[in-house]
């Protein structure tokens, strides 16, 4: 019919179909060839990183012996002893003194006067050569036990730089001269604790 485009013959259609195959193979080869090359890379690093915690330490020279084991007290009886505390470790810390495990009978602790001094010289068992620098507590044993029972409420507040610093404490007691008869046979006890905490 005039103006009508003739349809391709079966032979022409086969030729056209097979002619697409070489083009597809060529295109595939280009993709494979491109993918076979390594990509450009660049790196930088910061190696050898490590972390190690610092430390604090406390020791004393008491050889696991109590500062006091006094018996048969009577009004006016007094005594004293010294102890040297050494701060070690690599970190600065605040050292405080407080009391734990306090006990009493017949209110004896209300009548024992306690004085705590800190300074230099002396050692456990002997206060010879002791030189006081401060008097962080001066009151009754009962007051010390009640008011200073942990690091937060401890006395002296010695700030160490870390590494071998020492401080000597002289602790003295006196059974009050006016202790009443009701305290006869009474008892009192406490553990003195030095604790360091990092600043």
C-alpha positions, 0 to 999 in steps of 0.5 A, a space after each residue: 500500500 502507498 505510504 506503508 513501510 514494508 516489514 523486515 523479512 525473517 532473514 533481516 530480523 535474524 541478522 539484526 538480532 545477532 548483530 547485538 551480541 558482539 556489542 554486548 560482549 564488547 561492553 561487558 569486556 570494558 566493564 570487566 577490564 575497568 574493574 580489574 584495576 586496583 583503586 587508589 588508597 591513602 592512610 594515616 595512623 597514630 599507633 602505640 596508644 595505651 592507658 595505665 591507671 595511677 595509684 595511691 597507697 598508705 602504710 604505717 609503722 604500727 606492726 599491727 599493734 594497737 596504739 593503746 591497750 590501757 587498763 585500770 585507769 583512774 581519774 587523771 591517768 594519761 598516756 600518749 603514743 605516736 604513729 608514722 603514716 607514709 603515703 605512696 603511689 603516683 597520684 596526689 591524694 588527701 589523707 584524713 584521720 577518723 574513727 570506726 567501730 567505736 564502743 563504750 560502757 558506762 559512758 567512759 568515752 565521755 570522760 576520756 579527753 583525746 588530743 590528736 597532733 600531727 607533725 614530724 619526728 617520733 615513731 610508733 612506740 616512742 614520741 621522742 623527737 616529735 614536733 607538732 605542726 597542727 592539732 586537728 582534734 582536741 575533745 572527748 573520745 565520744 565526740 571524736 567517734 560521733 563527729 569523725 566517722 568517715 573520710 568526709 568528716 575526718 580530721 587533719 586533711 593532709 594533701 600529699 603529692 604522691 610518692 613516699 611522704 610521711 606524717 607522724 601523729 601523736 595521740 594522747 588521752 587523759 581520763 578526766 579528773 572529775 570522772 564520776 564513780 559511775 564510770 568505774 569498770 567502764 570501757 571504751 574502744 575505737 579504731 583509728 583509720 587513715 584514709 587517702 582519696 584522690 583529689 
